[in-house]
């Protein structure tokens, strides 16, 4: 078996990790979650929970991956034993396979919307044409297949030439686009006032729902789940500083979410549209917004192009987790190339229902989305802190198990963070 690849530089590592985190969860889910759960009350709670819970969980997943130098299958086997560990690993991989099948369709939908905005725009009868084409299962399936083929080509090029290479281009490009759009929107007379009003702290909006929504978003947004970040952690260099990397990734992820909100929120409120429109924000509200904005079709198309690119990086992580995990199995005599081809066939078949019956995506996401992410991350933390020695855990994260902050962090990650995850899971199931 070939030597395990590692990231060649800190820049490549951080751009790849941010690329996993930043995606539809930031630009699509975050703004409508703010609109639904009290605006600034949700925002400030989300930032607090990211620092207190999601960032330590991210460190834990990386530490488990780097200590074992394996993906979910191998890591959970080592910390939980043969039967339970393999069952957990296979369950999480199955979840990723199914979740990525409908995520590929959503990426195709967003990419199509970007192209339509740039080429035709949403004025007049074009809006009806757009929705008819968006509802065309055959067209969206073909676009989804194209996204899948490109994705498989990128991961076939390997960690540094493929995944990290794409991340080093796409993430800065997305940040550059967002910075320009923020400047543009805030120069429209009246929009800064809407943003200030929206961000004004509102203590009355702070309640139990806001707490659990913000806590769930902090984990969902970072891409935690015992899969993506665990696998990429196994590719981290031995001298990579995990706390620094987690800080940069978490704040890069939060920064992307905030930048998206600084563009979306004032624009939507200024033009009198609905911030709390939920999942329909991209495909219903955005086209209407771009039609009303000056130069909106071009600006909207560029924005959606950037969104397609960062969503594509999250999809790369999903495919790499699956291909990389099966590539580690010594019991199957398959090359990585054959695994990637087989993965492509499976995903191409699984994409069919989501392409032709898009209403099922919401139901699939309830089963294979956020809830399974919480479950997987909880298992990764428990596996790290209960399946490995305290000395190994602290050495991976801090390089020194004797410092006071190392010991305090260990008990925080062993007890407090799992309890927070368990509460999210319970609220998710009951909600």
N, C-alpha and C positions, 0 to 999 in steps of 0.2 A: 504493500500500500504506500502511495506517495506521502511525503512529509506534509504535515498539516500546514496550510498557508497562514500567514499572519499579516496584519496591516503593516505597511512599510513606513508610515509616519503618523504622528499625532493628528496632523491636519486631515489625512485620509480617514483616520479612525473617527474623529469628531464629525466630519461631514457625512460619513456613512451612518453614524448613529443618529444624527439629526434628521437625515434623510428617511430613516425608518420611522421616526417619531412624527415628523411633519407630514401631513397628508390630509385626507378628508376630515379626520377627527379635529384638526385645527381650524380649517378654513370653512368647512361645512357645518360641523357639529357645534363647535365652540360658540360662534355668534348666535345661533338660534337657542343654545342653552342659556346664554346670557339674557336673551330676550324673554325666555320662558321663566327664568328663575331670579328675577329681580335685578338684572343689570350688574351694577357695581357690587352688590352683596354677593353675587355668585363669583365675580371676578376676584375679589380680595380673598374669599374663602378658598377658591381654587389655587391661588398662588401659595397661600399658607400650607395647604395640604400637599402640594407638590414638594415643597421644601421638607416638610415633616415626615411624609410617608412615601410618596412616589420616588423621590430621589434615593432614599435608603434602599427601597426595593430594587431599583435599577442597579445599584452597587451590588446587591446580593445576587441578582441574576448574572451579572458579568463575572462576579467572583466564582460562582458555581461553574460557569462555562470555562473560565480560564483554568481553574483547579483541575477539572476533569479532562479538558481539551476534547470535549465531545458535545454533540447536540443533545436534544431532549431525550432520545432513546438511550444513549450511552450514559448521560448524566443521571437520569432518574434510576437507571439500572444500578449504578454504583452507590447511590445514597439510599435507595429503598429496597434493594435486593432484586433477585431475578424476576419472580412472578409479578409482584406489585409494580416494581419499577418499569418493567417492559410494558405492562398494561397501561400505566399512566402515560408513558411516552407515546405509545401508539394512539391512545385517545386524543392527545393534544395534536399529534400530526394529522389525524383524521379531521379534527376540527379545522386546522389550517388549510387542508386541501379543499374542504367544502367552502369555508369562508372566502378563500381566494377566488373560487369559481364565480361567486357573485360580485366580488370586489373588482374582478377583471371587467365585468359587464358595466359596473358603475364608472370605472375609469374610461371605458369606451364611450359611455354616454357623455361624460364631461368633456372628453376630447372632441366628440362630435359637436357639442354645444359651442366649444371654442372655435372650431372651424366654421360653423354656421354663422357665428357672430362676426367673424372677420370677413367672410366671403359674401354674405347676404344681408345680415342684420335682422332686426326683429320688428321693423316698422310695417304697418299695414297688414296685408294678408300674409306676410312672411311668418308671423307668429303661428298662424294655423298650419302653414307648411312645415314649420319646425316641429311642432307637436306631432304631426302625422308621421314625419320621418323618425322622430324619437320613439314613437310607438311601433315602428316597423321592426318586428323581431328578426327578420332575415338580415336587414341592414345592420342592426346593432350587433348581431352575432358575428357577421363578417368583420366588423371593426374590432370586436372583442378578440377574434382569432388573430388579427394583425397584432394587437397589443400582446397577446400571449406569445406569438412567434418572436417578436422583438425581445420580449422579456427572457425567453429561453436562450436566445442568442447571447444576450448580455451575461447571464450567469454561466454560460458555457465558456466564456472568456476568462473566468476565474475571479477570485476575490479582488485583486488589485487592478487588473486591466479592465475587468467588467464592472463589478458592483461599485467599488471605490472610485473608479474612473468616472462613472456616470454621476455619482454623488458629488464629486468635486466640481462638476459643472452645473448640475441641476439646482443644488441647494443655494449657492451664491446667486444664481440667476433669478431664482424665486424671490430671494430677499431683496435684490435690486429692483425687481418689478414692483414688489409691495411698497418699498420706500417711495418710488416714483408715484404710485397711485395714491398713497396717503397725502403726499404734497399736493397732488392735483385736486383731490376731493376737498381738502381743508382750505383751498383757495377759493372755493365756491362760496359766495357771500351767504352767511347764515349757518353753514354746516358746523363750524366750531362750537356754536352755541348748543346745537343738538347733542354733540359729543360730550360736552361738559355736563349738560343736564343728565345724560344717560349715565355718566361715570360718577355723578355726585352720590356719596355714600347714603344709603337708605337703610337705616337700622330696622325699620318696620318690615322690610322684605326678607329679613334674616329669619329662617325657620328650619325645621327638620328636613324638609324637602331640599332646600338649598344646600344644606350640609352634605347630604348623601349624593346629590347631583354633582357637587363640586368635587367630592372625594372620588366618585366614580370617574369623572372626567380626567382627574389628575393621573390616574392609572391608565385609562383608555388612551389618552393623548400620547403618552410616552411609548406606547407599543409594548407594555409589559404583558406577560402571559406565560412565562416559562418556555418560550419558543424563540422569537426573533432575537431578543436581546441576549438570551442564553447562548444561542448559536454564535452570534457576533462576538460575545464575550470570549468564546473559545478561540477566536481569531486574534485576540488582543496580545500585544507583545508582553513579555514578562516584566519589563520595566515601565509599562504604561501605568500612570498614576490614576487609579480608579476613582477616588473622590473628585479629583480635578476634572476628569472626563465626564463624570456624572453631573457635576455642576454646570459645565459648558453645554452638555447635551440638554439638560433640563431647562436651562435658561434660554438656550437656542430654540427649544420647542415652545416654551412660553412666549418668547419674543415673536415667533412666527404667528402664534394664535392672536397675540395682541395687535400685531401689524395688520393681520387680516381684519380684525375688529375695527381698527382705526380707519380702515377703508370702507368696510361694509356698513357699519353701524350708522355713521353720520349720513352716508349716501341714502340708505334705506329710509331713515327717519325724515330726512329733508324732502324726499319725494313722496312721503306719505304712504309708504308700503309697510307690510307687517313683519316685524322682527321675529315674532314668535310663530312663524309659519311652519316650523319643524323641518322634516326631511325634504319638503318641497322647495326649500330656499334656493337651491341651485337651479332647478329646472323650471320653476314657476316664477319666483320672485326676481331672480337675477336677470332673466331675459327682459322682464318688464322694466327693471331698473336701468339696464343698459340702453333700452329704447328711449328712456326719458332723459338720460344724462347727455350733456354735450360731448360729442365724440365717443359716446358710450359704446358703440359697436366695436370700435377698435380697442378702446381701453378694456372693455369686458372680455374681448377675445384674448387679449394679452394676459389678463388676469387668469382666465380659465386655462390658458396654455400653461402658465406657471403651476397652477393647481394640478393639472394633468401630470406634469413632470414629477412633482413631489409625491403624488399618489402612486405613480409608477415605481418609485423607489421603495415604498412600503410593500408593493407587490413583489418586487425583486427579493425582499427579505423573506416573504412567505415561500416563494419557490426555492430559495436557497436553503431554508430550514428543511424542507422536504427532501430535496436532492442531496444535500449534505448529510442528513441523518441516515438515509438509506445507503449512501456511499460508504459510511462507517461500518456497516454490517459485514462482517467477514463471512457470514453464513450464506450470503447470496453472491454468486459469481457474475456480477454485472459491472461494467465500466460506468464511469460517471456520464459518459455520452449516452449510453443506452438508458440509464436512469432518467436523464433529462428528456429523452424522446418519449419514454413511457409516461412520464409526468405530464408531458404535453398532450398526449392522447387522452389521459384521464380528465384533465382540466377541460379539454375541448368538449368532451361529452357532458361533463357536469355543468358547463356554461349554458347548455341548451335551454333548460327550464327557466333560468333567470333572464335569458334574452327574449324568449317568446312570451313569458308570463312574469313580467317585472314586479307585479304585486307580491309575489312570494318572497322577494328579497327581504322585506321587513320581517316576515315570519322566520326566515332562515337566520337573520341577524339576531333575533331574540334568543335563538337556540345556540348558535355558533359564534356570536359576537362578544359583547362586553362581559357577559356572565362567565363564559369559558376563559376569558382573559384573566379575570379575577381569580378563578379557580387555579389556573396554571401558575400564576405568579405566587399565590399562596403556597402551592406545593413546592415551588422552587425555593422559597424562603425557608420553609420547614425542612426541606431536604438539605439545604446548606447548613443551617444552624443546629439541626438535630442529627443529620446524617454524617457530618464531618466534624472533626475536632475544633474546639474553639481556637486553638493555635493556628490551624490551617486557614480558618475563616479570617482571622485578624491579619495574618500575614498576607493573604491575597488582597485585602482591602487597604490596609495601612502599612504593611511591611514591618510592623512592630506590634506585638500583642501585649506589651507591658505598659503602654501609655494609658493614662486615665481615660482620655477621650475614646480610645480603642475599646476599652472594657465597657464604658457606658453605651457606646454605639452597639456593641454586641448584644447587650440585653434589650436595647431598643428594637433592634431588628429581629431578635428572637421572640419577643413577647408582644410589644406594642403594635408593630406594623402588621403581623398576622391577625391580631384582633381587629384592627381597622379594616383589613381586607375581608375578614369574616363578616363584619357588620355591613360592608358594601354588598356582599353576596346575599345576605339575608334580605336587605332592602330591595335588591334587584329581583329576588325570587318573589317576595311579597308584593312588589310594585307591579 
